[in-house]
Amino acid sequence: MTDVAKETMIDEVLKDVIASVRSNIGTKKLSGTAAKYLQQPQQLSLQDDCLFFGSRIVIPTTLRNRILKQLHEGHPGVARMKVLARQYVFWTNINADIESFVKKCRNCQEAQKAPIKTELFSWPKEDRPWNRVHIDYAGPFLGKNYLVIVDAYSKWPEVIEMKSTTSTATIKQLTQLFAQFGNPETLVSDNGTQFTSQEFADFCKANGINHIRSPPYHPQSNGQAERFVDTVKRALLKDKDDANSSETLQKFLMVYRRTPCPSSPNSRSPAENFLGRPLRSTLSMLNPPRSILKNRDEKMEQQFNRHHNARPKQFEPEDLVWVRDYRLGQTKWISGQVLLRLGNALYDVLVNDNIVRRHANQLRRRETDDTPTTPWDDFDWPQPSSPSPSQSSSSSSPPPPSQKLPPSDNDVPATLRRSERHHQPPKRLNMDPSLKSYV
Ligand SMILES: [Zn+2]
């Protein structure tokens, strides 16, 4: 966090963005990358000199490579890196940077995934963790064998390095595992000799486990474990230069367990669906401590409100605006033009030759043209929880005033006299084809 803060303050782009956030956004005209951050101002907040986009910390340029390395720990591949990034960090173009980072990783490219075998047999959808568990052996691989266990519901994986692959050795490991998580109702395996033995059958029976073996010549029916075996293989292969394969394996497992998984319910991480909580990791250190986070939520809220109200509510003389009109027991918007800014939030606005005083909250920017906002990579930008002010003013612009009415009596009395209080009916732009001009 302190590194991020330090680097943020000297980051060419971010320091401008922060200055703009501090000065209430919008007053300062930013261009290029800095302007992109401000397209969703309600997402931006500050905490201890760090910029946040939603709950994601914005990483300054100098630290991005370090973060990419961290996200790439265990070589999770592009998709999972993006998912991880979305939980913690943000910068413009982060997706493109992730993609090119993975392309440059030689190990990742060498271990490119083989096309996925189609799973011919599909298991009923599991509705609770550790009810049906798939097991399989991987290896020998780089001289080692691995017992792979995958929970069908959460996809929580266990991978155990095995010196021996006999029934006895397998049972010993499973006993340990089931002591931690309980006996599953169903255990699915292939027809490996360690699983077909009487010893193994006895073990399952004694523990009330229904052991299902995939039909011969139909190994895909244990697809869950098989696919994962493939994933494990690739993970180990990617770090094959690393002498300590056990460390590699644990790193990989940690990343896998904490990363949101599309085949785990609600696309949560296996850990969340299995343990009921996310795993804390080095990336979690980028999140402010919980106490600060709580604080920050309030701050963010204030900031959001400030942006929400203040940002589009700063007007300059001659700005075109929609003005709240309170007569007739209804609220409607009529068009006007800002004459004068009287204070932070008070304006005199010209409406049909009359000057009315309005609070900024009673004004909305009126666009002359509907310039669409620059399209953004939806993937990068989390949808704002509520529409941004700029969006709402362009997408749901009020109906054009059919009637232009003089200001009502419940207007804030203007210090400036209303121009010519003769109660002339306001000039209306009546479309009269018989007239040559409307002057
Ligand atoms: Zn890699």
Boltz pocket constraint, residues with backbone or C-beta under 6 A from the ligand:
constraints:
  - pocket:
      binder: B
      contacts: [[A, 72], [A, 75], [A, 76], [A, 102], [A, 105], [A, 106], [A, 107], [A, 108], [A, 109], [A, 238]]
      max_distance: 6.0
